[in-house]
């Protein structure tokens, strides 16, 4: 089976499922693996220990799918550039979707059925494994090595045509005999990005509010707003609080300023349509502060926001409320603490300060409010 004949069919089939084909790559990415191990050794992954346990499958992709010779890289366009200074605080665009793991997996399963049938008609028995964040793989490196994009200085995969607002997925394939595909990876890899990708552009680094991108092509999760608002369990250091006024869940700043995302929606139509979207662009502070467990499920069930869990979203709402507030004195801060405590008690009952992990997170966050406001003197108090 010649790849030149199969590729147009793959493109067409993925397009019918609302997906885009990003290229074909080899599963092994030795250069990227070395970068990844160094990144871990420097502790730049913060407290995300699960990234350490996933090194072996990244090193040996046969643990993901035995005998894989090829990986089909697939994307779902989910967003487009937004103004830097819009409604506040915002939710990162990917998190406004319904759970993409579910709907992308359904789409991939349908594609794999077609792909396997097509191969069988050509006399080939293949085996496939689709993955949507369901296996520890070096997906950005594989996508870059496929030649249609690169890994940018913001560490996102950036497609030359579609930009970076892409959710990635893979189909690992074994048993497929492709002809005339010697130059599988004509370009790509992290070392190629500086030449054919970002060049001298530093917009993402200049605009990153916390300095998480100070080093080219490397992110420091210990400084990243997305890490603190999504992955971190426990109180957030006060030094990061002011940035929650802009994004209370995740962060899109490095993508919003990227020139590669300019005009993508005009050229290729709108990204994810309303059928995929469940949550609005603004993090509704009053609703989150007042929600109970039932409200949490109704508002955020089946969306990426559940990654932060109930208590994480409550914590984020408190921090964002304070960051958006104004206070000329610690006395006013104490009044703000009292109001937030009352809201929390109303939403969560009298046991809100019980010393377990979740209650301790909220209690410590509330206690840190005077410290934050004493460091950020402004005009008026907006916490109602």
N, C-alpha and C positions, 0 to 999 in steps of 0.2 A: 504494500500500500504506500503510495507516494504522498508525502506530506503536502505538497503543492496542490494535490487534488482534495485532500481531506480538510485542510485549513478553512477554505471558504464555507464548507458545510458546518464546521464547528462554530465559526463566526455567526452564521445564520441561525443555527439552533440555539445558541446562547442568547442571541438577541430576542428570540421569541419568548424567552423566559425573563426578559428584562435585565439580562446580565451582559457584560462585555468581556471579550477574550483579550487577555493581556499578553499571551505568548506561551511558548513551550520551553521548559527548562530542565536541567538535570537536578536531581534531588540533593546531590552533594554540593556544598558551598564552603570549601575549606577556608578561603580568605575571610568570609563573613563569620565563620565559626571562630576563627582566631580573634577577630575583633570582639565578638560576643563574650568570649571567655575573659579577655582583658577587661572589658567593661564590668563584668561581674566581680572580678578580682579587686577592682578599685572601689567596690561598694556603691556604684552609681545606680543600682537597682533598688536602693533604699531598703525597706523591710519586705519586699516582695520575694520571699524565700522560695516560692514555687518556681521562680525562674531558674534557680539553681538546680532543682531536681529535674528540670527538663533538658539538661545539657546532653545527656546520652542519646536521646532520639534525634536531637539536632546534629549530633556527630555521626550517627548511624541511622539514616532514614529507613533502612530495612526494618527497623523496629516499629515504624509507622505503618509501612505496607511492604511486606517481603517481596523482593524481586523487582521493585520499581525501577524502571529505566527512564521514565519521563514523568514530568509533572505539568499538568495544564493549569495555568494561572488564570483566575477568573476574578472579575470585579463587579461591584454594585455601586453605581453612582448615587450618592445619598445627599449631597449638598452643593452649595456654591458660595462664592465670596459674599460676606455681609459687611456692612459698615462697622468700623471699629467702635464707633460711639453711637450705640443704639439703645434700645430698652435695656434696663439693668434690673437685677442681675440675670444673666442668660444661662441657658442650658446648651451644652455642646451639641452640634447638629446631629451627630450620629445617635445621641441619646434620646432624641425626639421621636425616633422610630419605634415601632413595635420591635420585639426581640428579633434582631436580624439573624441570630443563629438558627432560629426556627424557619423563617420564610426563605432564607438563602439555602438552607439545607434541603427544603422541599424542591426548590428550583434545581439544585445540583443533582438530587436523586433522579429527577425526571430527565435531566441531561445525560446522566450516566446510563440510564436505561437505553436511551437512544444511541449513545456512543457504543455501548456493548453490542447492541443489535447490529449497528452498522459494521463494526469490526467482524462480527460473526458472519455477516453476509459476504465479507471479503475472505472468509476462510480462516479467521483468526479468533482464538479463544483468549480473551483478555480478562484481567481482574482489576477492579478499580476501588479506590477508597477516597470518597470526598471528605474534606475537612473544612469546617468553619470554626476556627478557634477551638477545635476539638482535639488537636494534637500539637505538641511542642515542635514547631518547625520554623525554619528561617525564611518566612514567606516573603518579606520585603526584599531580601537578597535574591531569592529565586525569581521574583518578579522583575527585579532590575536586570538579572542575567539573561532574561528572555529578550532583552534588547529594545523594548518599546518605552522604557522609562528608566528612572534612576532613583537612588536613595538620596534625598536632599539634606541640606545642612540642618533642617528641622527634624531629621531622621524619619520623615514620612516617605512612603513610596510616591513618586510623582510621575505620572504618565505624560508623555510628550503632548498628547492631544486632550486627555480627560482631566489632567491636573491631579490633585492629591485627595480630593474628597471621594475616596474610594474605600469600600470595605472589601478586603481580600479573602479569597477562598481558593482551595486547591483540589485537584483531582489527581491522586497518585495512580499511575498506570503501570501494570506489569503484563508481559506477554504480547506487547504490541510491536510488530516488526515494521518500522518505517524506513522507506528508502529515500535517498537523496536528501539527507538531513545532517550532513557532516558538520556544517557550521551552525550547530544548534544555538549557541550563545554568541552572536556576533559582537555584542557589546554588553555593557552592564558591569555589575560588581561595584563595590564601594570605591575602589581606587579610580574608577572611570567617571565617577560623578562630578569631580571637580573640573574635568575637562569638557564633558558634554552636557552637564547638568546645570548646577547653580553658578558655576564660574565665579566671578567676583561679587555676586549679589550676597548681601548680608541682612536683608530686610527682616527675616524671621528672627535673627539674633538681636538686631537693634530693638525690635518691638517686643521681644519676650520680656514680660514685666518682672520676672524673678531671676533672670540670668541662667536659666536651665540649659540654654543652648550656646553658652559662651565658647565652647570648643566645637570647631567644624565637624559636622556629621556625627556628633555624640551628644546624647541628652543625659543630664544628671537628674534622675527622678527625685533626688533629695531636695531639689529646688523647683520642681515642676508643680504647677497649680493643679493639673489633672491628677497627679498622684495624690496630693493632699486632700482633694475633694472627692476622690473616688476610691482609691485603693487603701488609703491609710485607715487603720482602725485606732480610735482613740482621739484625744484632743489634738488640735492643730496649733503649731507654734504661732504665737501672736504676730511674728514678723510677716506672716503670709496673709493675715486677715484682710488687709485693705484690698487685696486683689479679688476677694470674694464678692466685692461690690460690682465687679465686671462679669465674672463667671462664677456661679455657685455650684456648678457641676461640670467638670471637664474644662477644656479651654480650646478655642479655635483660632486664637490670635495669630499663631505662626502660619496657619493656612490662609487666613483672611488677607494677610499682607503679601502672600506669595504671588509674584507676577505670573507664574505658570497657571494660576487659577483664574486669571483675568479673561473674561469673555467666554468661558467654557459653556455656561448655560445658554448663551446666545447661539453658539455654534452647534451645540448638540441637543438643544431642547432642555426642558426642565429636568432636574434629577428626580429623586424619589417623590412620587405623587402622594396625594392625601390618603390613599388606601394603605400606605405603609406608616403613616405618621399618627402618633397617639398623644404626644405631649407638645405643648406650645413652646415658643422660643424663650419665654420668660419664666424664671423660677419664681413661682407665686408664694412669696414668703409667708403671708398671713395664713394661707391654706395649709402650708407645710407645718408651720408652728402649731396649728390647731388640730392637725389630723391625728386620728387614732389608728390602730392597726387596720381596721376595716377601710378607713379612708385611704391609707397607704396602698392597700391592694387595689382599690378602685382607681386611684389616681395614677399609680406607677406600675401596677402588676403587668407583667409581660413586656416590660421595657428595660433598656440597659440601666436605668436609674436604680433598679433594685440591687445593682452591684455594690452600692454604698450602704445598703440595708436601711432599715427604718431609722435607727439611731444616727447613722451617718448623715442622712438627709436632714434630720432635726438639727444636728450640730451645724451643718452647712447653713441652714436657714437662720440660726441664731447669729452666726458669724457675719453673714451677709447683711442681716438687719443692723447689726452694730456698725459694720463698715459703711453702710449707707447713711447711718445716723450722724448727728452732729452733737457735740457736747462741749460747753465752755468750761466745765468743771467736773471733778470727781463726784461731787454731790449729785449732779445730774446723772452721772454714770450709775450711781447707786440706785437712783430712781428707775433707770432703764433695767438694771438687774432685777429689781422687784417686779416690774411689769412682765419681763420675760419669764421669771420664775412662776408667776401666776398663770401665764399662758401654758407653761409646761405642766403645771399641776392640773390645770383644767383638762388638758388633752390626755394626760398620762396617769392621773390619779395621785394620791398622797404618797405613793411609794417611789416617786420619781428620783429621790436622792439615795435610794438603797444602794449599797456598795457592791454592785457587780460591774462587769465591764461596761455595759451600755449606760447605766445610770451614772457611773463614775465619769464617763466621757462628757455627759451633759453637765454634771455638777462642776467639773473642772473648767469647762468652757464658760459657764456662767460666772464662775469666780474670776476668770481672766478678763472679763469685760472692763472693770475699772482700770486695769493695767493698760489695756489697749487705748481706751479713751484718754487716759492721762498722757499718752504719747502722741495722740492725734487730736489736738485741740482745734475745733472748728466752730461754726457759728450757732447751730441750733440742733436740738434733739428731735429726731424724726421717728423714733420708735414709739408707736402708738399702742 
